[in-house]
Amino acid sequence: MASKGLHSFTVQESQNAGLGQAGSAFIADNEALTPNNGVFVAITIIEDATFTALVSADGAGVKFIGSTVSDAATNSDAITNGTTFSAGTTIFGRWNSITLATGSIVAYIG
């Protein structure tokens, strides 16, 4: 599904991609991970995790949480590497890149 052009998805395929069914990645180190095709749409925390960088797909953290300064309209704070996400937590959004500081996650591509 990930190799198809954006406009060639059926309605069902498009909905599935939005749910992260275009693939996933397990991350347990501190290297930056960027999906080859698409963006990360959900992150499930396997082991308590902190992020060095969580790059929002909108670039400025306006719509989606991330490690950059967020828009004042949403009154959202930037995620720092001091923010710990507990194991078993799933967060949803759209991210171009993820870099872990600690822990392990499964990131879903959509």
DRENZAGU-77130 format. One record per residue: residue number from 1; residue in three letters; x, y, z of N, C-alpha, C in turn. Coordinates in nm, 4 decimals. Last residue first. Layout:
<sites>
+-----+-----+----------+----------+----------+----------+----------+----------+----------+----------+----------+
:   k :   r :      npx :      npy :      npz :     capx :     capy :     capz :      cpx :      cpy :      cpz :
+-----+-----+----------+----------+----------+----------+----------+----------+----------+----------+----------+
: NUM : ALA :        X :        Y :        Z :        X :        Y :        Z :        X :        Y :        Z :
...
+-----+-----+----------+----------+----------+----------+----------+----------+----------+----------+----------+
</sites>
This chain:
<sites>
+-----+-----+----------+----------+----------+----------+----------+----------+----------+----------+----------+
:   k :   r :      npx :      npy :      npz :     capx :     capy :     capz :      cpx :      cpy :      cpz :
+-----+-----+----------+----------+----------+----------+----------+----------+----------+----------+----------+
: 110 : GLY :   0.1513 :   0.6159 :   0.8539 :   0.0239 :   0.6358 :   0.7858 :   0.0351 :   0.7406 :   0.6792 :
: 109 : ILE :   0.3167 :   0.4035 :   1.0803 :   0.3250 :   0.4905 :   0.9637 :   0.1894 :   0.4980 :   0.8953 :
: 108 : TYR :   0.3827 :   0.3933 :   1.4274 :   0.2991 :   0.3477 :   1.3163 :   0.2985 :   0.4513 :   1.2049 :
: 107 : ALA :   0.6299 :   0.2805 :   1.6456 :   0.5769 :   0.3952 :   1.5724 :   0.5053 :   0.3447 :   1.4487 :
: 106 : VAL :   0.6829 :   0.1603 :   1.9586 :   0.6436 :   0.1171 :   1.8254 :   0.5784 :   0.2389 :   1.7624 :
: 105 : ILE :   0.9684 :   0.2174 :   2.1782 :   0.8357 :   0.2479 :   2.1239 :   0.8103 :   0.1658 :   1.9978 :
: 104 : SER :   1.1616 :   0.2529 :   2.4782 :   1.1365 :   0.1891 :   2.3495 :   0.9915 :   0.2120 :   2.3095 :
: 103 : GLY :   1.4071 :   0.4580 :   2.6579 :   1.2895 :   0.3728 :   2.6427 :   1.2805 :   0.3034 :   2.5088 :
: 102 : THR :   1.5344 :   0.7879 :   2.5761 :   1.5316 :   0.6647 :   2.6567 :   1.4070 :   0.5859 :   2.6224 :
: 101 : ALA :   1.5267 :   0.9474 :   2.3524 :   1.6367 :   0.9661 :   2.4473 :   1.6485 :   0.8394 :   2.5310 :
: 100 : LEU :   1.4427 :   0.9030 :   2.0072 :   1.4258 :   0.8693 :   2.1475 :   1.5485 :   0.9085 :   2.2288 :
:  99 : THR :   1.3145 :   1.0875 :   1.7532 :   1.4419 :   1.0486 :   1.8130 :   1.4175 :   1.0248 :   1.9608 :
:  98 : ILE :   1.1279 :   1.0938 :   1.4577 :   1.1274 :   1.0627 :   1.6010 :   1.2699 :   1.0284 :   1.6426 :
:  97 : SER :   0.9627 :   1.2847 :   1.2056 :   1.0825 :   1.2209 :   1.2586 :   1.0685 :   1.2025 :   1.4091 :
:  96 : ASN :   0.7139 :   1.3780 :   1.1360 :   0.8096 :   1.3484 :   1.0286 :   0.9285 :   1.2684 :   1.0778 :
:  95 : TRP :   0.3968 :   1.2961 :   1.2691 :   0.5355 :   1.3321 :   1.2927 :   0.6226 :   1.2897 :   1.1759 :
:  94 : ARG :   0.0878 :   1.3515 :   1.3900 :   0.1569 :   1.3337 :   1.2622 :   0.2975 :   1.3864 :   1.2808 :
:  93 : GLY :  -0.0949 :   1.1631 :   1.6337 :  -0.0596 :   1.2899 :   1.5715 :  -0.0014 :   1.2636 :   1.4348 :
:  92 : PHE :  -0.1317 :   1.0039 :   1.9506 :  -0.1690 :   1.0158 :   1.8099 :  -0.1332 :   1.1543 :   1.7593 :
:  91 : ILE :   0.0081 :   0.7732 :   2.1822 :  -0.0214 :   0.9103 :   2.1431 :  -0.0450 :   0.9138 :   1.9926 :
:  90 : THR :  -0.0451 :   0.5361 :   2.4299 :  -0.0400 :   0.5593 :   2.2857 :  -0.0750 :   0.7047 :   2.2609 :
:  89 : THR :   0.1130 :   0.3694 :   2.7028 :   0.0490 :   0.4903 :   2.6497 :   0.0602 :   0.4919 :   2.4981 :
:  88 : GLY :   0.2691 :   0.1614 :   2.7848 :   0.1275 :   0.1344 :   2.7633 :   0.0510 :   0.2530 :   2.7074 :
:  87 : ALA :   0.4910 :   0.3468 :   2.9900 :   0.4658 :   0.2259 :   2.9110 :   0.3156 :   0.2017 :   2.9029 :
:  86 : SER :   0.4643 :   0.7075 :   2.9891 :   0.4621 :   0.5772 :   3.0562 :   0.4344 :   0.4633 :   2.9592 :
:  85 : PHE :   0.6857 :   0.9545 :   2.8990 :   0.5618 :   0.8876 :   2.8614 :   0.5680 :   0.7467 :   2.9177 :
:  84 : THR :   0.8336 :   1.2368 :   3.0421 :   0.8327 :   1.0906 :   3.0352 :   0.6934 :   1.0409 :   3.0001 :
:  83 : THR :   1.0173 :   1.5109 :   2.9588 :   0.8794 :   1.4606 :   2.9615 :   0.8822 :   1.3099 :   2.9430 :
:  82 : GLY :   1.2691 :   1.5916 :   2.9134 :   1.2357 :   1.5662 :   3.0528 :   1.0937 :   1.5140 :   3.0694 :
:  81 : ASN :   1.2936 :   1.6600 :   2.6564 :   1.3425 :   1.5268 :   2.6904 :   1.3278 :   1.4982 :   2.8393 :
:  80 : THR :   0.9682 :   1.8151 :   2.5956 :   1.1125 :   1.8195 :   2.6187 :   1.1609 :   1.6799 :   2.6535 :
:  79 : ILE :   0.7226 :   1.9316 :   2.3875 :   0.7677 :   1.8134 :   2.4608 :   0.9193 :   1.8215 :   2.4737 :
:  78 : ALA :   0.5753 :   2.2525 :   2.4350 :   0.6641 :   2.1644 :   2.3595 :   0.7043 :   2.0474 :   2.4491 :
:  77 : ASP :   0.2292 :   2.2971 :   2.5247 :   0.3723 :   2.3108 :   2.5508 :   0.4509 :   2.2170 :   2.4604 :
:  76 : SER :  -0.0522 :   2.4659 :   2.3906 :   0.0216 :   2.3419 :   2.4101 :   0.1686 :   2.3717 :   2.4346 :
:  75 : ASN :  -0.2460 :   2.6466 :   2.3126 :  -0.1960 :   2.6513 :   2.4500 :  -0.1212 :   2.5234 :   2.4866 :
:  74 : THR :  -0.3311 :   2.6835 :   2.0615 :  -0.3667 :   2.5555 :   2.1222 :  -0.3258 :   2.5488 :   2.2683 :
:  73 : ALA :  -0.2311 :   2.9370 :   2.0104 :  -0.3758 :   2.9149 :   1.9976 :  -0.4189 :   2.7835 :   2.0607 :
:  72 : ALA :   0.0446 :   2.9247 :   2.0174 :  -0.0240 :   2.9785 :   2.1351 :  -0.1744 :   2.9526 :   2.1302 :
:  71 : ASP :   0.2010 :   2.6333 :   1.8955 :   0.1216 :   2.7524 :   1.8691 :   0.0470 :   2.7962 :   1.9941 :
:  70 : SER :   0.5105 :   2.5132 :   2.0420 :   0.3765 :   2.4983 :   1.9880 :   0.3071 :   2.6322 :   1.9734 :
:  69 : VAL :   0.8432 :   2.4555 :   1.9625 :   0.7490 :   2.5421 :   2.0321 :   0.6140 :   2.5339 :   1.9634 :
:  68 : THR :   0.9129 :   2.1029 :   1.9178 :   0.9297 :   2.2437 :   1.8838 :   0.8247 :   2.3251 :   1.9573 :
:  67 : SER :   0.8454 :   1.8470 :   1.9737 :   0.9531 :   1.9035 :   2.0543 :   0.9858 :   2.0472 :   2.0155 :
:  66 : GLY :   0.4831 :   1.8196 :   1.9675 :   0.6181 :   1.7887 :   1.9235 :   0.7196 :   1.8568 :   2.0120 :
:  65 : ILE :   0.1428 :   1.7796 :   1.8666 :   0.2453 :   1.7969 :   1.9688 :   0.3812 :   1.7572 :   1.9145 :
:  64 : PHE :  -0.0003 :   1.9488 :   1.5886 :   0.0385 :   1.8236 :   1.6524 :   0.1495 :   1.8485 :   1.7537 :
:  63 : LYS :  -0.0498 :   2.2072 :   1.4941 :  -0.1603 :   2.1118 :   1.5052 :  -0.1264 :   1.9898 :   1.5887 :
:  62 : VAL :   0.1984 :   2.3387 :   1.5411 :   0.0717 :   2.4109 :   1.5490 :  -0.0448 :   2.3148 :   1.5705 :
:  61 : GLY :   0.4620 :   2.2652 :   1.5169 :   0.3893 :   2.2187 :   1.6330 :   0.2557 :   2.2889 :   1.6508 :
:  60 : ALA :   0.5770 :   2.3302 :   1.2822 :   0.5843 :   2.4298 :   1.3886 :   0.5113 :   2.3861 :   1.5145 :
:  59 : GLY :   0.5550 :   2.1114 :   1.1044 :   0.6776 :   2.1882 :   1.1132 :   0.6884 :   2.2841 :   1.2293 :
:  58 : ASP :   0.3591 :   1.9316 :   1.0766 :   0.3272 :   2.0663 :   1.0307 :   0.4441 :   2.1622 :   1.0504 :
:  57 : ALA :   0.4632 :   1.7048 :   1.1882 :   0.4532 :   1.7085 :   1.0424 :   0.4173 :   1.8468 :   0.9912 :
:  56 : SER :   0.6985 :   1.7492 :   1.4536 :   0.5614 :   1.7575 :   1.4054 :   0.5595 :   1.7702 :   1.2535 :
:  55 : VAL :   0.9379 :   1.5516 :   1.5814 :   0.9200 :   1.6577 :   1.4829 :   0.7801 :   1.6507 :   1.4219 :
:  54 : LEU :   1.0779 :   1.5099 :   1.8588 :   0.9516 :   1.4589 :   1.8069 :   0.9047 :   1.5676 :   1.7109 :
:  53 : ALA :   1.3811 :   1.4344 :   2.0148 :   1.3102 :   1.5125 :   1.9130 :   1.1862 :   1.4369 :   1.8691 :
:  52 : THR :   1.4186 :   1.2919 :   2.2453 :   1.5115 :   1.4006 :   2.2166 :   1.4466 :   1.4935 :   2.1156 :
:  51 : PHE :   1.1758 :   1.1663 :   2.4688 :   1.2141 :   1.1974 :   2.3317 :   1.3162 :   1.3095 :   2.3282 :
:  50 : THR :   1.1387 :   0.8852 :   2.6849 :   1.1541 :   1.0289 :   2.6664 :   1.2067 :   1.0511 :   2.5256 :
:  49 : ALA :   0.9391 :   0.6128 :   2.8116 :   1.0210 :   0.6770 :   2.7098 :   1.0248 :   0.8283 :   2.7236 :
:  48 : ASP :   0.8870 :   0.2888 :   2.9383 :   0.8852 :   0.4324 :   2.9671 :   0.9845 :   0.5056 :   2.8783 :
:  47 : GLU :   0.8356 :   0.0740 :   2.6646 :   0.9084 :   0.0928 :   2.7897 :   0.9127 :   0.2436 :   2.8139 :
:  46 : ILE :   0.6412 :   0.1261 :   2.4681 :   0.6636 :  -0.0099 :   2.5165 :   0.7316 :  -0.0072 :   2.6530 :
:  45 : ILE :   0.4043 :   0.3430 :   2.3508 :   0.5206 :   0.3357 :   2.4380 :   0.5305 :   0.1938 :   2.4938 :
:  44 : THR :   0.3129 :   0.4001 :   2.0248 :   0.2816 :   0.3238 :   2.1454 :   0.4109 :   0.3071 :   2.2247 :
:  43 : ILE :   0.2115 :   0.6537 :   1.8198 :   0.3289 :   0.6001 :   1.8889 :   0.2805 :   0.5286 :   2.0136 :
:  42 : ALA :   0.0921 :   0.7384 :   1.4939 :   0.0676 :   0.6959 :   1.6319 :   0.1964 :   0.6379 :   1.6888 :
:  41 : VAL :   0.1875 :   0.8244 :   1.2536 :   0.0549 :   0.8707 :   1.2942 :   0.0181 :   0.8295 :   1.4365 :
:  40 : PHE :   0.4636 :   0.9337 :   1.0698 :   0.4196 :   0.8541 :   1.1836 :   0.2862 :   0.9111 :   1.2316 :
:  39 : VAL :   0.4108 :   0.9561 :   0.7133 :   0.4491 :   1.0131 :   0.8422 :   0.4097 :   0.9149 :   0.9517 :
:  38 : GLY :   0.5402 :   0.8535 :   0.3912 :   0.4350 :   0.8905 :   0.4835 :   0.4901 :   0.9570 :   0.6082 :
:  37 : ASN :   0.8078 :   0.6613 :   0.3522 :   0.6884 :   0.6979 :   0.2776 :   0.5768 :   0.7291 :   0.3765 :
:  36 : ASN :   1.0150 :   0.6243 :   0.5292 :   1.0465 :   0.6425 :   0.3872 :   0.9280 :   0.6963 :   0.3096 :
:  35 : PRO :   1.0200 :   0.7968 :   0.8453 :   0.9604 :   0.6973 :   0.7551 :   0.9947 :   0.7284 :   0.6092 :
:  34 : THR :   1.3033 :   0.8334 :   1.0433 :   1.2128 :   0.9037 :   0.9533 :   1.1528 :   0.8005 :   0.8596 :
:  33 : LEU :   1.4640 :   0.8473 :   1.3492 :   1.3951 :   0.7599 :   1.2550 :   1.2944 :   0.8428 :   1.1768 :
:  32 : ALA :   1.7745 :   0.8975 :   1.5068 :   1.6548 :   0.9571 :   1.4473 :   1.5949 :   0.8586 :   1.3479 :
:  31 : GLU :   1.8797 :   0.6856 :   1.7766 :   1.8967 :   0.7342 :   1.6398 :   1.7657 :   0.7926 :   1.5899 :
:  30 : ASN :   1.8770 :   0.5655 :   2.0289 :   1.8633 :   0.7108 :   2.0194 :   1.8943 :   0.7661 :   1.8801 :
:  29 : ASP :   1.6608 :   0.2756 :   2.0413 :   1.7903 :   0.3410 :   2.0509 :   1.7697 :   0.4909 :   2.0309 :
:  28 : ALA :   1.4349 :   0.1380 :   1.9791 :   1.4877 :   0.1191 :   2.1151 :   1.6272 :   0.1797 :   2.1284 :
:  27 : ILE :   1.1502 :   0.1064 :   1.7883 :   1.2657 :   0.1915 :   1.8141 :   1.3079 :   0.1738 :   1.9595 :
:  26 : PHE :   0.9892 :  -0.0504 :   1.5271 :   1.0246 :  -0.0619 :   1.6682 :   1.1512 :   0.0190 :   1.6889 :
:  25 : ALA :   0.7427 :   0.0635 :   1.3011 :   0.8839 :   0.0476 :   1.3323 :   0.8997 :   0.0373 :   1.4830 :
:  24 : SER :   0.5043 :  -0.0105 :   1.0387 :   0.5413 :   0.0279 :   1.1749 :   0.6903 :   0.0050 :   1.1938 :
:  23 : GLY :   0.2526 :   0.0524 :   0.7844 :   0.3757 :  -0.0031 :   0.8378 :   0.4022 :   0.0450 :   0.9793 :
:  22 : ALA :   0.0146 :   0.1466 :   0.7197 :   0.1146 :   0.1531 :   0.6129 :   0.2495 :   0.1028 :   0.6623 :
:  21 : GLN :  -0.1748 :   0.1668 :   0.9139 :  -0.1583 :   0.0364 :   0.8514 :  -0.0629 :   0.0387 :   0.7311 :
:  20 : GLY :  -0.2507 :   0.3923 :   1.0553 :  -0.1160 :   0.3392 :   1.0737 :  -0.0903 :   0.2062 :   1.0076 :
:  19 : LEU :  -0.4873 :   0.5033 :   0.9942 :  -0.4816 :   0.4288 :   1.1196 :  -0.3453 :   0.3644 :   1.1422 :
:  18 : GLY :  -0.4558 :   0.6026 :   0.7427 :  -0.4711 :   0.6977 :   0.8520 :  -0.4658 :   0.6327 :   0.9883 :
:  17 : ALA :  -0.4662 :   0.3653 :   0.6019 :  -0.3384 :   0.4353 :   0.6122 :  -0.3427 :   0.5363 :   0.7255 :
:  16 : ASN :  -0.7433 :   0.3103 :   0.6182 :  -0.6464 :   0.2221 :   0.6835 :  -0.5117 :   0.2912 :   0.7026 :
:  15 : GLN :  -0.8456 :   0.5141 :   0.4562 :  -0.8809 :   0.5087 :   0.5983 :  -0.7829 :   0.4209 :   0.6754 :
:  14 : SER :  -0.7335 :   0.4367 :   0.2104 :  -0.7029 :   0.5676 :   0.2676 :  -0.7326 :   0.5707 :   0.4169 :
:  13 : GLU :  -0.8546 :   0.1905 :   0.1707 :  -0.7100 :   0.1975 :   0.1858 :  -0.6683 :   0.3294 :   0.2498 :
:  12 : GLN :  -1.1247 :   0.2767 :   0.1433 :  -1.0853 :   0.1883 :   0.2532 :  -0.9347 :   0.1924 :   0.2776 :
:  11 : VAL :  -1.1095 :   0.4313 :  -0.0915 :  -1.1551 :   0.4925 :   0.0331 :  -1.1089 :   0.4080 :   0.1516 :
:  10 : THR :  -0.7994 :   0.3520 :  -0.2590 :  -0.9444 :   0.3423 :  -0.2460 :  -0.9819 :   0.4107 :  -0.1149 :
:   9 : PHE :  -0.5339 :   0.5553 :  -0.3855 :  -0.5923 :   0.4765 :  -0.2766 :  -0.7430 :   0.4670 :  -0.2915 :
:   8 : SER :  -0.4266 :   0.7269 :  -0.5664 :  -0.4691 :   0.5973 :  -0.6176 :  -0.5227 :   0.5052 :  -0.5077 :
:   7 : HIS :  -0.3252 :   0.9626 :  -0.4677 :  -0.4584 :   0.9661 :  -0.5271 :  -0.5057 :   0.8317 :  -0.5821 :
:   6 : LEU :  -0.0644 :   0.8941 :  -0.3742 :  -0.1672 :   0.9413 :  -0.2825 :  -0.3077 :   0.9301 :  -0.3405 :
:   5 : GLY :   0.0623 :   0.5918 :  -0.5203 :   0.0525 :   0.7369 :  -0.5144 :  -0.0676 :   0.7769 :  -0.4297 :
:   4 : LYS :   0.1901 :   0.3080 :  -0.3380 :   0.0911 :   0.3708 :  -0.4239 :   0.0991 :   0.5224 :  -0.4121 :
:   3 : SER :   0.3535 :   0.2005 :  -0.1475 :   0.4160 :   0.2379 :  -0.2735 :   0.3181 :   0.3049 :  -0.3702 :
:   2 : ALA :   0.1992 :   0.1266 :   0.0695 :   0.2814 :   0.2462 :   0.0830 :   0.3421 :   0.2907 :  -0.0492 :
:   1 : MET :   0.0809 :  -0.1190 :   0.0000 :   0.0000 :   0.0000 :   0.0000 :   0.0857 :   0.1260 :   0.0000 :
+-----+-----+----------+----------+----------+----------+----------+----------+----------+----------+----------+
</sites>
